[in-house]
Structures are given as structure tokens and as C-alpha cells.
């Protein structure tokens, strides 16, 4: 059985945990984005600048809509409380995602070890005569944790890809010109950092 088939065979046994882990990871990033959006008007208000949302994108207006009917004297306080609440939800989602990922790793590791032991119980005695004990222990203690960590990295990659696509869509809806300019500038900064990084590695 190939490695990809074996990987997908064990991954499909726990689809619920994988989906929950992805949803929780994305929720943490989403709450972080909401809290970041709310903190900008607060900073502008603190420094004495007027916050005019009449020309703001529809997404920003939707986030700020619950605070429009609040009295001006209490609006900053309500937005600050919303930021704290969003940060609490973000940390709770991140913590729950870590617990879910840990539970998934333990279940996968246990399932793989059970299948490996069952396989060892069915092989011919000649297999044990030709195999070394160190090789078998390396399979149990090395390859199984490596496989479970590969699935965890795959879940993180899917979560990160979904988060990037969603926030890229949000940034494009706010201002596609600013998004393109910031992407180009960020790429130039990243490329500029690669030269000293490669030199330091050498």
C-alpha cells in the first residue's frame, strides 16, 4: 500500500475532528481580524480625528453597524468591550483548535499502533527471523509520530490557505489598489530579506 493511500485511509477515519480543527483555526483568525478592524476607529477617536464611514467599504460598515445606535459617549467603551470579547473568543478558538488537534493526533497514533500490532500478529515467523528488533521499534516510535505530525501539518496548511483566501477577499473588497500595492511592497521586502538570510545560513 502506498504512503498516500495509507495516509488517506487513516485521515478519513476522523473527518469530524479534522473539519472541527479547521473551523476552529479559521474562527480564531476571523475573530482576530474583527478585533483589528474595531481598534482603528478607537485609535482615531483617541487622537482626536473624526471617523467618517460614509465612504467606507460595505464590509467595514457591516462591522461598525451594531455601534451606530449607541450614544457617542459610550461608543468607544462598547467597541473596546467588543474588542476584548473578540480576543477572548479568538483565544478560546485557538485553544479549542489545539485540543482538537491533540485529540486527533492521539487517536491516529493509537489507531496506527493497533493496526501495526495486528499486522505483526498475522505475519509468518520467518518475518521476525529476518527483521531486527531495532527496525521494528523504529517503525513504532519514529514513523507513526511522523505520520501523525504530517496530518497535523496538512490540517494547518488547509486552515492557513482558507484564512489567506478569505482575508485576501476582504482586502480586495476594501481596496484592490491598496491590496496590490501592499502585496508588491511585501514581496519586495521578502525578497530583500532573502539575501542576508541566505548569507547567514552559509
C-alpha positions in Angstrom: 0.0 0.0 0.0 1.4 3.4 -1.0 2.1 6.1 1.5 -0.6 8.4 0.1 -3.2 5.7 0.2 -2.2 4.8 3.8 -2.3 8.5 4.8 -5.8 9.0 3.3 -7.1 5.8 4.9 -6.3 6.9 8.4 -7.3 10.5 7.7 -10.8 9.5 6.5 -11.5 7.7 9.8 -11.8 11.0 11.7 -13.3 13.6 9.3 -15.3 15.3 12.1 -12.2 16.1 14.1 -10.3 17.3 11.0 -13.2 19.6 10.0 -13.7 20.9 13.5 -9.9 21.7 13.8 -10.0 23.6 10.5 -13.1 25.6 11.5 -11.7 26.5 14.9 -8.4 27.6 13.4 -10.2 29.8 10.9 -12.5 31.2 13.6 -9.5 32.3 15.6 -8.1 34.2 12.7 -11.5 35.7 11.9 -12.0 37.0 15.4 -8.5 38.5 15.3 -9.4 40.3 12.1 -12.6 41.7 13.6 -10.8 43.0 16.7 -8.1 44.6 14.4 -10.9 46.3 12.4 -12.5 47.7 15.5 -9.3 49.1 17.0 -8.7 51.5 14.2 -11.7 53.8 14.8 -10.8 53.8 18.5 -7.3 55.0 17.9 -8.5 57.7 15.5 -11.0 58.8 18.1 -8.4 58.9 20.8 -6.0 61.1 18.8 -8.9 63.5 18.1 -9.7 62.6 14.4 -13.2 62.3 13.1 -14.3 58.8 12.0 -16.2 59.2 8.7 -17.6 55.8 7.5 -19.8 57.2 4.8 -17.3 56.2 2.1 -16.1 53.1 3.8 -16.4 49.7 2.2 -19.6 47.8 2.9 -17.7 45.2 5.0 -16.4 47.9 7.4 -19.9 49.4 7.6 -21.3 46.0 8.5 -18.8 45.5 11.3 -19.5 49.0 12.6 -23.3 48.8 12.2 -24.0 47.4 15.7 -22.3 50.5 17.3 -24.2 53.1 15.2 -27.2 53.3 17.5 -25.0 53.6 20.7 -24.6 57.0 22.3 -21.4 58.8 21.3 -20.2 58.9 24.9 -20.4 55.2 25.3 -19.5 54.1 21.8 -15.7 53.8 22.4 -16.4 51.9 25.6 -18.7 49.5 23.7 -16.2 49.0 20.9 -13.4 48.3 23.5 -15.6 45.7 25.2 -16.3 44.1 21.8 -12.5 44.0 21.0 -11.8 42.3 24.4 -14.7 39.9 23.7 -13.4 39.1 20.2 -9.9 38.5 21.6 -11.4 36.1 24.2 -13.2 34.2 21.5 -10.1 34.2 19.4 -8.0 32.7 22.2 -10.8 30.2 23.1 -11.0 29.1 19.5 -7.2 28.7 19.2 -7.1 26.7 22.5 -10.0 24.5 21.3 -8.3 24.0 18.0 -5.1 22.9 19.8 -7.1 20.5 21.9 -8.8 19.1 18.9 -5.6 18.6 17.0 -4.0 16.9 20.0 -7.0 14.6 20.3 -6.7 13.8 16.6 -3.0 13.0 16.9 -3.6 10.7 19.9 -6.4 8.8 18.1 -4.4 8.5 14.9 -1.4 7.3 16.8 -3.4 4.7 18.7 -5.2 3.5 15.6 -1.9 3.1 13.7 -0.2 1.2 16.6 -3.2 -1.1 16.8 -3.1 -1.8 13.1 0.7 -2.4 13.2 0.4 -4.8 16.1 -2.4 -6.7 14.4 -0.3 -6.9 11.3 2.6 -8.2 13.3 0.4 -10.9 14.8 -0.6 -12.2 11.4 2.8 -12.4 9.7 4.9 -15.5 9.4 7.5 -16.4 12.0 10.1 -16.1 9.2 9.5 -12.3 9.2 10.7 -12.0 12.8 13.7 -14.1 12.0 14.8 -11.8 9.2 13.8 -8.5 10.9 15.8 -6.7 13.5 14.2 -5.6 16.7 15.6 -2.1 16.3 14.0 -1.7 12.9 10.6 -2.7 14.3 10.9 -0.3 17.3 12.0 2.5 14.9 8.8 1.9 12.9 6.7 2.2 16.0 8.4 5.1 17.7 9.6 7.0 14.7 7.4 6.5 11.7 4.0 6.6 13.4 4.6 10.0 15.2 6.0 11.3 11.9 2.8 10.3 10.0 0.5 11.9 12.6 2.5 15.1 12.5 2.2 15.1 8.7 -1.6 15.1 9.1 -1.4 17.9 11.6 0.7 19.9 9.3 -1.8 19.2 6.5 -4.7 20.5 8.6 -2.7 23.6 9.5 -1.9 24.2 5.8 -5.6 23.9 4.8 -6.6 26.3 7.6 -3.9 28.8 6.7 -4.9 28.6 3.0 -8.6 29.2 3.7 -7.6 32.1 6.1 -5.4 33.7 3.4 -8.0 33.4 0.7 -10.8 34.9 2.9 -8.7 37.8 4.2 -7.4 38.4 0.6 -11.0 38.7 -0.5 -11.7 41.0 2.4 -8.7 43.2 1.5 -9.8 43.3 -2.2 -13.3 44.3 -1.2 -11.9 47.2 0.9 -9.4 48.4 -1.7 -8.0 46.4 -4.5 -5.5 49.1 -5.4 -4.1 49.2 -1.8 -4.0 45.4 -1.7 -2.0 45.1 -4.9 0.4 47.8 -3.7 0.9 46.2 -0.3 1.4 42.8 -1.9 4.1 44.2 -4.2 5.8 46.0 -1.4 5.6 42.9 0.9 7.1 40.8 -1.9 10.0 43.3 -2.3 10.7 43.3 1.4 10.6 39.5 1.5 13.0 39.2 -1.5 15.3 41.8 0.1 15.5 39.8 3.3 16.3 36.5 1.5 19.8 37.7 0.6 21.1 38.3 4.2 19.2 35.2 5.3 20.9 33.0 2.7 24.3 34.6 3.6 23.7 33.9 7.4 22.9 30.2 6.6 26.1 29.8 4.7 
